[in-house]
């Protein structure tokens, strides 16, 4: 109360002094009232309002609290974070993407900054007999015996990010970058826009809202799907069951980003919040899901069909595998999203507390598919915080055939991790629909950076493989990767993730069913 009175009395006195000087000396003094009078009005207002206790008790000084709070992320990122502290990605991770995207020097000096004795530290065993790999274009073929149009997929691709969540310039740059370096671009569940067709191969993602292939009631429309699925640039089709950042929760497109153009692509009402349903309306059981996958395969001319999932209840995925066996319908690929995956907008509890982390989910899916004899039919794509060659090889060692990256590709576009994706105020024009912001993203410059990031990351991946004596991706196995699990123990990924399951052999893709069930 004393502080509030002191502030009000001080401002009143300042106003009275200026008024007195204006009366006694010259009217020019009244021009100075342009500042203290508005301050007095604000101070009086806040002294009587009841919504903000800080502003009520400190009518003007309280604003400093909100000012400093609003710039806290920037202050932390630029002044107080160490190179290894930031989240979701630290400065070292962001810097390596920027350097590779710009073709700049990416070496580091003086030694490692992380603590090799820290719990959780990971490393890979090198060989005293390094190999040499001529081909740096690492790929895997997606498409089982039911697929008539198999696709040669790069092991590193652009993860699902919709137009609407990302700007038109960002989507265009990503697609042109994919075309330049010959890798794939996942559309995200928002549908295929004109900005997705700049030459890059597409993985068309279909979510619970069926955007781009829905009728006026939001149900799946076979005719719209058939027309788009048979376009030549659509190479694969991904049915989104759930995503890591918000498993069990539908996608969110804020009204501010739902422009008339975005609404036309998605077949929704413009200027409204678009909430995708949590579940699909086209199927509700694992058996129905398999039949729907077969329907998509038939309608698409037998292109590779797969689904994206974040593991929650393990039994549900086991039920899906049983449905595959029962129906003899096998998807061509499964995209595994970890709970650490990113999104433009999600409830806090879903982001922090739901879903299985990537490496646990990846190994569970790998072991389950092998146990059911299904791995030979299905390729696995891993997604979540994969930005370096070491990240790629870790996922491959645990069963992945290829990987996605969303935020890594955003960094290549110039993302600064401002954490404003859900506010439509992205300062670098990546995650916004505001013209004055997205026009700052120069497509002709950024698409080259996306391509260079992809090329240099694969180059780094090959260099690690050579140092470890790996001649092919099949040689990348879990027993060569290690993690410090406590102060005195270091275990291989084989011991951590495949204990009692036999050695994970990618060439054989088999281990005893009884051992898996016992584990």
N, C-alpha and C positions, 0 to 999 in steps of 0.2 A: 504493500500500500504506500509506503514511504517513497519508494522508487517511482511509482506511477505519479504521485503528486509532484515529485521533484521534476520529472520530465515535463508534465503539463505546465507547471509554474514557470519553468525555464523558457519554454516555447512562447508562452503568453508574454513574458517579460521582453523577449526578443522582438515580438510583434509590436508591443507598446513603445519600445525604444525607437524602432524604425518609424512608427507613426508620429512620434513626438518630433523626431528630427525632420520629418517631412513637413510638419506644421511650422516648426521654428525656423528652419533654414531654407530648404528648397523642395518643391514637390518631386524632384527627381529621386529622392529617397524612397518614395512609394513603390518604385520599380523593384526594390529589394524584397518587397512583400510576396513576390511571386514564388519564393521558396518557403518561408516560415508559415505562411497562411495555410497552404496545402498540408504542411507537416502538422499544424495545429488541428486541422480537420481530421486527419488520419489518427492522430493521437487521441482526440476526444472520442472518435468512433470506437477505437479499440479498447478504450477504457470502460466502455459500457457494454460491448458485445460479450457473448458468453461461449462462443464456439472454440476459441483458442486461449487457453489459460496463460501461455507465455506472452502473447500480445496484449492480453488484458492487464497483466502485471507489469510488463515492460513495453508500453505502446509503440515505441520506435526501435529501441535497442533490440527487441525480440526478433526483428526482421533479420538481424545478422545470423541468428541461429538457422533460419530457413535458407538463407543465401549460402552459408557454408555447407549445410546439408545437401543442397542441390548440386554443389560442385565437389562433393566428397569423393565420388568415384574417380573423377579426373585427378584430384589431388593425390589420391592413393596410387593411381596407376603411374603418374608421371614423377612423383617425388618420393614416395615411401615404400612402394613395393620393391622387393629384390627381383633379380632376373628369374628366379625360380618360384616365386610366391603366388603369382596371379592366378585367378580362376575365372572362367573355366580353362583358359589357356594362359600360361605364364609368358613372360616377355621373350624368353629364349625360343619357345615354340612359335610365337608370332613372328619373331625376327627371322627365323629360318625360312618361313614361308615368304616373307617379304623379299628376302635376299634371293631365293630361288626364282621367285616370280620376276624379279628385275634383272636376273642373270648377274648378280653382284657377288663379290667374294663372300663365301659362306663358312670359311674356316674360323676357328676360335683359337685364342692364344692362352698360353700359360698353364693350361690344365683344366680338369673338370671342376665345376662349381658345386655339383651335388656331392653329398657325402656317401662314399661307396659302402660305408658300414651302416647306413641308415636302414631301418626295417622297411622293406618294400623296394629297395634298390634292385634293378633288373639289369641283366647283361647276357651276352650271347658268346658262346665258345667259338673262338677263331681256330683256324688250322695253320700248322706250320708249312702246309703245302697248298697255298692259294691256287685257285683255278682262274681261268679266263673265260668270260662269256661274251660272245660276239654280239648277240641279239639283245638289245636293251628294251625291246618292245614286248614286255611280258604280258601274255594273254592266256585266256582259257575259253574253251568252246562251250557255250550254254545251249542245251537242247538234247533231250533224250530221244529214244526210238520213236516216240509219237510226234516229235517235232519235225516239221517239214522245212522249216527255215531257221536252222541253228545260227547262232550269232557268235562271232569271235570277239569276246569281251576283254578289254584291258583289265588288268588287276587293280587299277585305280580309276575311279569314276566320280562324277558329280552326283552327290546325294540329292534326295527329294527336297526341292524348294520351289514352291508355287509362284507363278506370276500373280501378283496381288500381295503376297508376303514380301516378295522382292520386286524391285522396280523393273520397268521395261528395258532400261539400259543395262542393268545387271544381268537379266536373263539373256539378252542378246549377246553380251560379252561372254557369258559362260558357254552359250551354244556355239559361238564362233570359235572359242578356244578349244572346245571339244572337237570341232571339225578340223582345226589346224593340226591337232596332235593325235587325232583318230582314237578318241575314247568316248564314253557314253554319258549322256546327260539325262538324269531322271527329272521328269516334269514336276514332281510333287502332285498332290491330289487335286490341285486347282485346275487341271485340264491343260490342253495344248493351246497355247496362244500363238499369235503371229510372230512373237519374239523367240519362240522355241524353234523356229524353222529357218535358221540361218546357216544350215549345212551340217550341223552336228547330228549324230545318231541319238535317237530318243528311246528312253525307257518310260513308257506311259504308265503313270501310277493312277490307280482307281481306288478311291477311298469310299467311306460309308455314305458320302453325299453324292457319289456318282457324277461329279462335276464333269461336264462335257459329254456325258452319255446318260442323262437323266430326263425323265418326263416332267410335266408341270407339277407333279405331286412329289417329286424327289425320288422316284423309283427308277431302277435300271431300265434303260431303253436300248434294246438289242440293235435296232436300226442305226442309231447314232453311234453306238460302239463299233459296229461293223464298218461303217464308213471311215471312222478315224483309225481303227486298228489296222486297216489294210493300206494305209498310206505308207509309201516306201521308206520314209525316214523313221517310222516307228519300228524298232528292231525287237523290243521285248515289252511285255506287259506285266506290271506288278500290282497285285491285289493287296491293298493295305488293310491288314487286320488290326494292327496296333503299332504305335511308335514309342520309342524309349522315353522321350521327354514328357509324355502325358499318356501312358498306357491306360486303356479303358476309358479314354476321354476323347471326344470328337475334336477335330481341328477347329481353330478359331480364326476368323478373318474379321478384324475390327471394322466398324462402319466407315471409318475415315479412309481405309484402304479399299473399300468396296466401291470403286468408281463404276460408271455406266459401262465402260469397256470391260472391266473385270467381271461385272455381273453378266454381261452378254456371253462371255466365254463359259461361265459356270452355270448359266441359266437360272439366276437368282435375282431377287429384287435389289437394285442398286441402293447404296446409302444405308444399308442395314447391317447389323452384326450377323455374320453367317456362321452358324454353329453346326458342324457336321454331327450326325448322330453317333453315339458311342458304338453302335453295332450295325452290321449290314442288314438290310431288309430282304436281300435276295437269297439268303440262307441263314439258318440258325443252328445247324448241327454240323459236326465234322463230315458226315456222309454227304449232306447237302452242299457243303463247301467244295468237296471234290467234284461233284457233278457240275457245280457252277464253274469251276476251273476248266472242266472239259468243255463246257459251253463256250467259254471265252476262247479256248483253243480252236474249236470248230469255226467260230465266227471270225477269227483273226486269220484264217488260212494256215493254222497250225504254227504260229510263231511261238517263241519261248514264253511260257506263262509261269509265273511264280507268285509268291506272296511274301509280304513283309510282316514280321511279328516281333514283339518284345515279350520275352518269356515272363509269365507270372506263375500260374499254377502249372507245375510240370505235367500233371496228369492230363491236362487239356492238350498239350502237344503230343503226348503219347497216344491220346485218343485220335488225333489227326493222323498220326502214322498208322494206327490200326485201320482207319478209314481208307487210307491209301492202299493198304494190303487187301482190304475187303473189296474195294471197287476196282483195283488194279489201274487206278488213275494216279499218275505221278506228276507233280509239278516239275518244271524244268529247273527251278531254282527257288531257294528260300533266302530272303534278306533278314538278317538277324540284327536287330537294333538294341543297343544297350541302354540301360536306364540313364546313363550319363550323356545321352544324345541331346542335341539342341533343338530349339524351336523359337519361333518369333513370339509366341504367347502361350503360357500354360499356368494353371493354378500352382501355387508354391508347393503344396503337399504332393501333387502329382510329380512335379519335377524332382523333389528331394526324397520322396519316401515310397514311390511305387516302382515296380519293375526290377528285373534282374540285371546286374552289371554285365557288360558285353562279354568279358572273357569267361565268366561262369556260364552265361547263356550259350555262347559259341561252343564250348566243350560239351555242354549237355545236349545240344542239338546234334552235334557231330556223333557223339556216342549213341544217341537214340536212333539216328538214321542208320548207322552201321549195324546196330543190334537188330533192327527190323529188316536188314538187307536192302535198304532204300538208297544208301549213299551213292551207289553206282548210277542211279537215275537222276540225282539231284545235285546241283552245284549250290554252294553256300556263299553268300555275299555278306560281309561284316561291315557294320557301320557304328561309329561313335568315337570321336576324338582321334582320328587316324590322320596324322599330318606329316609323319616322317617315314623314311624307309624302315626304320626299326619297328615302328607301329605296324606297318604293312606285314613285315615278316613275322611278328608276334601273332597276328591274326591268322596268317597262313599256317603257322606251326600248330595252331590249335584247331585247324580244320577248315578254315575259310579258303575258298578258291579265288575270291576277288574281294575288293573293298570299295566302300563309298566314303566320300568326304563332303560335308556341307560347309562347315565353318572354315576348314582349310581353304576351300575354293573362294569363300567370301574374303578371307584375308588376302588372297591373291588379287582380288578385285580392289583391295584397299580398305577393307573393314578394319576399324581400330578398336574393336571390342568396346564400343561406347555403351552397350547394354541398353539401347533405346529402341530395339527392334519392334516392340509392341506399342510404341508411341507415335509412329509415322514421322519421326524427326531425325532419322538416321543422318548424321552430319556428312557422310561421304556418298550418299545417294544410293546405297545398296538396298536397304530395307525400308523403302518409303515410296509413296505415290505422289509426293509433292514435286511439281515440275522444277521449281527453283533449286531443289536439292538433287534430284536424280539427273538433271542436265549437267551437273558438275562431274558426273562419271563419264569419262570419254571412252566410248566403246572401242575405238580403233587402237587405243593404248592398252586398255585393260584386257581385251581378249588375247593379246599376245602374252601378257603376263600370266594369264590362266594356263595357256599352253606351255609356257616356259616352266611354270611351277610343276605341272604334271611331268614334263620331260626330265627335269632335274631331280625330281623325287624318285622316278624310276631309275635314273642313273645312280643315285645314292643307294637305292635298294640293290641294284646289281653289284655295286662296289662292296656292300656288306656280304652278299652271297659269295663273291669271289674270295673275300678275306676268310670266310668260314669254310671254304671248300665245297660250297653247294654248286653243282653244275646245272641243276634244274630246280623248279619250284617243288617237285616231289621230294627233293633232298632236304627241304626245310622242315625239320621235325621238332617236336616238343622237348626231346631229351637234350637239345643243344641250347635251350634257353633256361636261365636261372633267375631265382628271386630270393633275396634274403628275407626269411620269414620270422626270425627273432634275432636276438643279439648274437647268437652263436651258430645258427642254422641257416644253411643255404640249400634250397631244393630246386631241382629241375622242374620245368612245367609238366614233364611227364609224371613226376612224382606227385605234384600238386593236383593236377587236373585229371590224370588218367591212372591214378593208383589202383592196383588190383584189376586193371582192365587190359593188361598186356600193352606192348609197345604200339602206339598209333602208327600204322603203316599205310601211307596214302596209296601206295601201289596195290596193296592187297585189299584195303578197306574192309577189314573183317576182324572181329575178335569174338570170344565165346559169349553166347547169350547168357549163360548161367553166371559168368563173372560179372557182367553188367548188372543183372538183376540183384545179385548179392551186394554189389557196390551201392 
